């Protein structure tokens, strides 16, 4: 959500006629529907897995659950109108829905990047202070932090939309749905929704990378000697934490690669002419990470593949299915 000074387009504006053939037009809708379906179904599988199986009720997985919820919401409520808008080159929905759309889009987008930041904090604490993490960080505390995070983001987005004074007038002309942010709120939004969480993510994952290298060295040294059972458990725990950090590091990297073009392009708004079509297409690219995340889990987490099998075969409806061992 940044300043997009396109008000001059409102004069004599009308939705352009489609310049593509009917076959291409249908193909665009089919591909869009496929992306939306993959995003919604993939993240719904993650949500069901973490909620249902008690073995997955860990602080780290609760954060993954929160991220999957926001990704699901993006796939269900943001992607469809955004993709239709791009394909039609025209806002075909009601004026009032434009305000609702920007409210939902802003809330979920900011919440997603803060979920990624919380995951970075979680991995840093788990690797740098493992005993403190095991004794102090619980599922209940994690849920409390997530709830607080959601409340803060809701308050911020509401303030941004209302105090900025453009919520009611966000539709500037028929067939368009623009949201203007004044200079003060533009700076606040840049710092809060991008620079601060991005700094946290980069700094903490740099630390996580260094700690993981130290753990790898320690594991090699342990493997070179005969060791008691307690050391074997420590080595296994260190390997598990390193693997979790690696997978979540890939997730963070995909998220940043998808979202950075949108933020970089929007940051150049004061230097270059912003084109609405490019702006919104980059936003859709940013949302593609929501569709990619379930494939990352399926590729690197055997427990997620087992959960998918149990869900698809409806075994989760059996008695005591929540106690099934999905980690072995």
Secondary structure, DSSP 8 states (H G I E B T S, - for coil): ------GGGGTT-------S-HHHHHHHHHHHHHHHHHHHHHHHHHHHHHHH-GGG-SHHHHHHHHHHHHHHHIIIIIHHHHHHHHHHTS--S-HHHHHHHHHHHHHHHHHHHHHHHHHHHHHHHHHHSHHHHHHH--HHHHHHHHHHHHHHHHHHHHHHHHHTT-STT---STT-------HHHHHHHHIIIIIHHHHHHHHHHHHHHHHHHHHHHHHHHHHTS---HHHHHHHHHHHHHHHHHHHHHHHHHHHHHHHHHHHHHHHGGGTS---HHHHHHHHHHHHHHHHHHHHHHHHH-HHHHHHHHHHHTTGGGSTTGGG-----
